[in-house]
Amino acid sequence: MSTKMKTVLIIVGALILGGIIAGPKIKDYLVNNLGKRDLQSEKAAFTLKTNDILAEFTSNEAAANKKYLEKPVVISGVITSVNGKEVIIDEVVVCGFTTADASLIVGKAVSVKGRVTGYINLTDMGMASTVNMDQCSINK
């Protein structure tokens, strides 16, 4: 067997072994950081008002994504729409609640904790931009 072939086999073997060793850790990282998690047990990374977070996304979307995406955030404002598990606050933040909550009514001031999942810029189309959150619940 040639030296090149031995080198290739060693590299392939090392990659396979590395995948076997690191695989479970990578899976745990992805589940804990990108998947569903228990946000209520996590400390909020940021607490702010709806217009403040929207202003950050509007002025520098890339920086705001880096700062807020996938992080537990507490947002406060007034409910402007309720549709089952989806609640819109100040016509700016769209919150996906895990369960419908009868106490969420239009006009009520709330403080909501959830995970920021993205920003949708619709100003070019003449519509309001929104910050989206999931796994939301009333912040206690």
C-alpha positions in Angstrom: 0.0 0.0 0.0 1.4 3.4 -1.0 2.1 6.2 1.5 -0.6 8.4 -0.1 -3.2 5.6 0.4 -2.2 5.2 4.1 -2.5 8.9 4.7 -5.9 9.0 3.1 -7.1 6.1 5.2 -5.8 7.6 8.4 -7.5 10.9 7.6 -10.8 9.2 6.8 -10.6 7.1 9.9 -9.9 10.1 12.0 -12.9 11.9 10.6 -15.2 9.0 11.2 -13.9 8.6 14.8 -14.3 12.3 15.4 -17.9 12.2 14.1 -18.7 9.3 16.4 -17.2 11.1 19.4 -18.6 14.6 18.6 -21.9 13.6 17.1 -23.9 13.4 20.4 -22.5 16.7 21.5 -23.3 18.4 18.3 -26.9 17.0 18.5 -27.3 18.3 22.0 -26.0 21.7 21.0 -28.4 21.9 18.1 -31.4 20.8 20.2 -30.6 23.2 23.1 -29.7 26.2 21.0 -31.9 25.8 17.9 -34.8 23.6 19.0 -37.5 23.8 21.5 -36.3 24.4 25.0 -37.8 25.4 28.4 -37.5 29.2 28.0 -39.3 29.9 31.3 -36.4 28.4 33.2 -33.9 30.5 31.4 -32.9 34.0 32.4 -34.0 36.6 29.8 -31.0 37.9 27.8 -32.8 41.2 27.2 -35.9 43.0 28.5 -37.2 45.8 26.2 -40.3 47.4 24.6 -41.6 46.4 21.2 -40.6 49.6 19.5 -37.0 49.4 20.9 -36.4 45.9 19.4 -38.0 47.0 16.1 -35.8 50.0 15.9 -32.7 47.9 16.3 -33.8 45.5 13.5 -34.7 48.4 11.3 -31.5 50.3 11.7 -29.1 47.3 11.5 -30.7 43.9 10.8 -27.5 42.0 10.8 -26.4 43.3 14.2 -29.8 42.8 15.7 -29.9 39.2 14.4 -26.6 38.5 16.0 -27.8 40.1 19.3 -31.3 38.7 19.6 -31.8 35.6 17.4 -32.5 32.4 19.4 -32.2 34.2 22.7 -34.9 34.4 25.4 -36.2 38.0 25.5 -38.9 39.7 27.5 -41.0 42.2 25.4 -43.6 44.6 26.8 -46.4 46.4 25.0 -50.1 46.3 24.4 -51.9 43.4 22.7 -53.3 44.6 19.3 -54.5 41.2 18.0 -55.2 37.7 19.2 -55.8 34.8 16.9 -55.7 31.5 18.8 -52.1 30.9 19.9 -50.8 33.9 17.9 -50.7 37.3 19.7 -49.5 40.5 18.2 -48.1 43.2 20.4 -48.1 46.9 19.3 -48.6 45.7 15.7 -44.8 45.0 15.8 -44.0 41.7 17.6 -45.7 38.5 16.6 -45.7 36.0 19.5 -46.4 32.3 19.0 -47.7 31.0 22.3 -47.4 27.3 23.1 -51.0 27.2 24.4 -54.0 29.6 23.9 -54.6 31.8 26.9 -58.0 33.3 27.5 -56.5 36.2 29.6 -54.8 37.6 26.4 -57.2 40.2 25.1 -56.8 43.1 22.8 -55.9 46.3 24.6 -54.2 44.6 27.6 -50.7 45.6 28.5 -48.5 42.6 28.7 -44.9 41.5 29.3 -44.1 38.4 27.2 -41.1 36.1 27.3 -40.2 34.1 24.2 -37.4 33.2 21.8 -36.7 35.7 18.9 -36.9 33.7 15.7 -36.6 36.5 13.1 -37.4 39.8 11.6 -39.6 40.3 8.5 -39.1 43.6 6.7 -42.2 44.5 4.7 -41.8 48.2 4.4 -40.9 48.0 0.7 -44.4 46.5 0.2 -46.0 49.3 2.2 -46.7 47.0 5.2 -45.5 47.0 8.8 -42.3 45.0 9.6 -42.5 42.5 12.4 -40.2 40.8 14.9 -41.2 37.2 15.4 -41.0 35.1 18.6 -42.0 31.6 19.5 -42.4 29.6 22.7 -44.0 32.7 24.2 -45.7 32.9 27.6 -46.7 35.7 29.9 -43.6 36.8 31.8 -44.1 36.4 35.5 
